[in-house]
Amino acid sequence: MHLVCFDTETTGLDVQKEHIIQLSLVKVDTEDWQVIDQRDWYILPEVPFTIPAEAEAVHHISKQFLQENGVSLRSIYDEFIAFTDGCDMLSYNGNGYDAPILYYNLKRNGLTFDFDNRTWYDALVLERIHTEGMVDPETGEKVHNNLTAAYTRYYGHPFEGAHNALDDVMATIEVFKAQVRNHGWDWAQRDEFGFISYDRWLIRRGDYYYLNQGGHKGDSIESMLLIDRSYLEWIVDKCQWTDPQTKAIIEPYLGRYVSPTMPIASQTSAKTLPSSRGKKRPKGTITEADLSLF
């Protein structure tokens, strides 16, 4: 199987508004994990943009560098499509960040990409499953799951070039290879890897969609009908960053129209569905995990 691992460096954290400034892809053959081909582009946005100091401090890409070396997303689009044609995708937190920001960057340029009909492997999701309940023997705290920490766990040392998209891609491939080697391909197959929520509101496991952010993170749409229906109505009607894709998924559950491909599980109770509430944090705060996204 040919697998394309990808990563981005960006101007900020808002997947709907910020710009991709580096896009790197490496194609591997999963039979022997040999690299088949690779692409690495620095992207110069075609509209006015800024790179916050905290972002530049992480990825070391300046506006001047892009003006001198960058290419437009539109100019590499055909090559990007050809490179990824027929391939499943791999990333480290790409399902939560890189794929959505790629979607919106393409959309702003009037470009499309086949996000459906392919598997989106996310090595961060797998690493969180692998390390569940693990603690650092030195600190007694839960182990870190950023890419550098994961790579170090498997190989005994950090990788060079962290936060350069191409180096992050190569490290992701090595982490994913170790995950598959240790646990097997069957373990790496996850229901949510067949679905990308562009606005990061939803994740799918099996037949159910779950909220993936906010105060009700971990609750299914069905359970939300019993817990707080108004919250779903707020997501659909008033939340400024809700994408039409998410609205189309939630609205049938609210009874606004019937979709033959999205039946409502009428006998579901909130007690029978998993729920893991997320914790809110003050607006405007940036964590170490956020900085790893740039």
C-alpha positions in Angstrom: 0.0 0.0 0.0 1.2 3.5 -0.8 0.7 6.0 2.0 1.3 9.7 1.9 2.4 11.3 5.1 1.9 15.1 5.3 2.5 18.0 7.6 2.0 21.8 7.5 3.6 24.8 9.1 1.1 27.7 9.5 0.6 31.3 10.5 -1.7 30.5 13.4 -4.0 28.1 15.1 -7.4 29.0 13.5 -7.9 26.3 10.8 -10.6 28.4 9.1 -8.6 31.7 8.8 -4.9 31.1 9.0 -2.5 30.2 6.2 -0.4 27.3 5.3 3.2 28.5 4.7 4.9 25.1 4.4 3.4 21.9 3.0 5.4 18.7 3.0 4.5 15.2 1.7 6.4 11.9 1.7 5.0 8.8 -0.1 6.1 5.4 1.3 5.4 1.8 0.5 4.1 0.1 3.7 5.4 -3.3 2.6 9.0 -2.3 3.3 8.5 1.4 4.5 10.8 2.6 1.7 10.4 6.3 0.6 9.0 6.4 -2.9 8.9 10.2 -3.5 8.5 13.5 -1.6 7.5 17.1 -2.0 8.3 20.1 0.1 6.8 23.5 -0.7 7.0 26.8 1.1 3.7 28.5 0.4 3.3 32.3 -0.1 -0.3 33.3 0.6 -1.9 35.3 -2.2 -3.5 37.7 0.3 -2.1 40.0 3.0 -0.9 38.0 6.0 1.2 38.2 9.1 3.3 35.6 11.0 3.0 36.1 14.8 6.3 36.1 16.6 5.4 33.1 18.7 4.7 31.1 15.5 7.9 32.2 13.8 9.8 31.2 16.9 8.6 27.7 16.5 9.0 27.0 12.8 11.5 29.8 11.9 9.8 30.8 8.7 9.7 34.5 8.2 7.6 36.6 5.9 10.7 37.8 4.0 11.8 34.1 3.5 8.4 33.3 1.9 8.4 36.4 -0.3 11.8 35.3 -1.6 11.2 31.5 -1.8 7.5 30.8 -1.6 5.1 29.6 -4.3 1.4 29.9 -4.4 -0.9 27.1 -3.3 -2.6 27.4 -6.6 0.6 26.9 -8.6 1.4 23.5 -6.9 -2.2 22.3 -6.8 -2.1 20.0 -9.8 1.2 18.4 -8.6 -0.3 18.0 -5.1 -3.4 16.2 -6.5 -1.3 13.9 -8.7 1.1 13.1 -5.8 -1.8 12.0 -3.5 -4.0 10.3 -6.0 -5.2 7.0 -4.8 -3.3 7.1 -1.6 -4.4 7.0 2.1 -3.0 9.8 4.3 -0.9 9.8 7.4 -0.2 12.6 9.9 0.5 13.5 13.5 -2.6 15.3 14.6 -3.5 16.0 11.0 -7.1 14.8 11.5 -7.5 17.5 14.2 -5.4 20.2 12.6 -3.5 19.8 9.3 -6.3 18.3 7.3 -8.9 20.9 8.3 -6.5 23.8 7.7 -5.6 22.3 4.3 -9.3 22.1 3.5 -9.9 25.8 4.2 -6.8 27.0 2.5 -7.8 25.1 -0.6 -11.4 26.3 -0.3 -10.3 30.0 -0.1 -8.4 29.5 -3.4 -11.4 27.9 -5.1 -9.7 24.5 -5.0 -11.0 21.1 -3.9 -9.5 17.8 -2.7 -11.0 14.3 -2.2 -11.1 14.1 1.6 -13.6 11.3 1.3 -12.9 7.7 0.1 -9.6 7.5 1.8 -8.3 6.6 5.2 -6.7 9.3 7.4 -4.3 7.6 9.7 -3.4 9.8 12.7 -0.3 8.6 14.7 -1.2 11.0 17.5 -4.6 9.4 18.0 -2.8 6.0 18.1 -0.1 7.2 20.5 -2.7 8.5 22.9 -4.3 5.1 22.9 -0.9 3.4 23.4 0.0 5.6 26.3 -3.3 5.7 28.1 -2.6 5.4 31.8 1.2 5.7 31.4 3.1 8.0 33.7 6.6 9.4 33.6 8.6 7.5 36.2 10.7 10.6 37.0 7.9 13.1 37.4 4.9 10.9 38.2 2.9 12.9 35.6 1.1 11.6 32.5 3.6 11.1 29.7 3.7 13.7 26.9 2.4 12.7 23.4 3.9 15.4 21.2 5.8 14.1 18.2 9.2 14.6 19.8 8.1 12.7 22.9 6.6 9.9 20.9 9.7 9.5 18.7 11.9 9.5 21.7 9.8 6.8 23.3 10.3 4.4 20.4 13.9 5.3 19.4 15.6 6.5 22.6 16.5 9.9 21.3 14.7 13.0 19.8 14.7 13.6 16.1 16.5 16.5 14.5 14.6 19.4 12.8 11.3 19.4 14.9 8.8 21.9 13.6 10.1 21.8 10.1 7.2 20.2 8.2 9.4 17.8 6.1 11.4 16.6 9.2 8.1 16.2 11.1 6.8 14.0 8.3 9.8 11.7 8.4 9.5 11.4 12.2 5.8 10.7 11.9 6.5 7.8 9.5 9.0 6.4 11.9 6.5 6.6 14.8 3.7 5.1 12.8 6.0 2.3 11.6 6.8 1.5 15.2 3.2 1.6 16.2 2.2 -0.9 13.5 5.2 -3.1 14.3 4.3 -3.2 18.0 0.5 -3.5 17.7 -0.3 -4.6 14.2 -2.3 -3.2 11.3 -5.7 -4.3 12.8 -5.0 -2.2 15.9 -4.2 0.8 13.7 -7.5 0.7 11.9 -9.9 3.2 13.6 -13.4 4.2 12.6 -12.7 7.9 13.0 -9.8 7.6 10.4 -12.5 7.5 7.7 -13.9 10.9 8.6 -12.5 14.5 8.8 -14.5 17.2 10.6 -13.2 20.4 8.9 -14.2 22.6 11.8 -13.1 20.1 14.4 -16.5 19.9 16.0 -17.1 16.2 15.4 -15.4 12.8 15.4 -17.0 9.5 14.3 -16.6 6.2 16.0 -18.6 3.3 14.6 -22.2 4.4 13.9 -22.0 7.5 16.2 -20.7 11.0 15.9 -19.2 12.6 19.0 -18.4 16.2 19.9 -14.7 16.7 19.8 -14.3 20.1 21.5 -16.1 22.3 24.0 -17.7 21.6 27.3 -19.5 18.5 26.0 -16.4 17.0 24.4 -16.9 13.2 24.3 -20.7 13.2 24.2 -22.4 11.7 21.2 -25.0 13.7 19.2 -27.7 11.2 20.4 -26.8 11.7 24.0 -26.8 15.5 23.5 -30.4 15.3 22.5 -31.1 14.2 26.1 -28.3 16.2 27.9 -28.6 19.6 26.2 -30.4 19.9 22.9 -29.9 23.6 22.9 -26.1 23.1 22.7 -26.5 21.3 19.3 -28.9 24.1 18.2 -26.2 26.7 19.1 -23.6 24.8 17.1 -25.8 24.8 14.1 -27.4 28.2 14.3 -25.1 30.6 16.1 -21.6 29.3 16.3 -19.6 31.4 13.8 -17.0 28.7 12.9 -19.4 25.8 12.3 -18.9 24.4 8.8 -21.8 23.4 6.5 -20.5 19.8 6.7 -21.1 19.7 10.5 -24.5 21.4 10.1 -25.6 18.8 7.5 -24.7 16.0 10.0 -26.4 17.5 13.1 -29.5 18.8 11.6 -31.2 15.5 10.9 -30.9 14.6 14.6 -32.7 17.9 15.4 -35.5 16.8 13.1 -35.0 19.6 10.6 -34.9 17.3 7.6 -34.6 13.6 7.0 -31.4 12.2 5.4 -31.6 8.7 4.0 -27.9 8.2 4.7 -28.0 9.5 8.3 -30.6 7.5 10.3 -31.3 8.6 13.9 -30.8 6.0 16.6 -34.2 6.5 18.3 -33.7 4.0 21.2 -30.4 5.5 22.4 -30.1 6.8 26.0 -27.4 9.0 27.3 -26.4 6.4 29.9 -25.5 3.8 27.2 -23.2 6.0 25.3 -19.6 6.9 26.3 -19.0 10.3 27.6 -15.8 12.0 28.6 -16.3 15.7 29.3 -13.5 18.0 28.3 -12.2 20.9 30.5 -12.5 24.5 29.3 -9.6 26.8 29.4 -9.4 30.6 29.5 -9.8 32.3 26.1 -6.6 33.5 24.5 -4.3 31.1 26.3 -1.7 29.2 24.2 -0.4 25.9 25.5 2.7 23.9 24.6 0.4 21.6 22.6 -0.9 24.6 20.6 2.6 25.7 19.7 3.3 22.2 18.3 0.6 22.8 15.7 2.3 25.7 13.8 
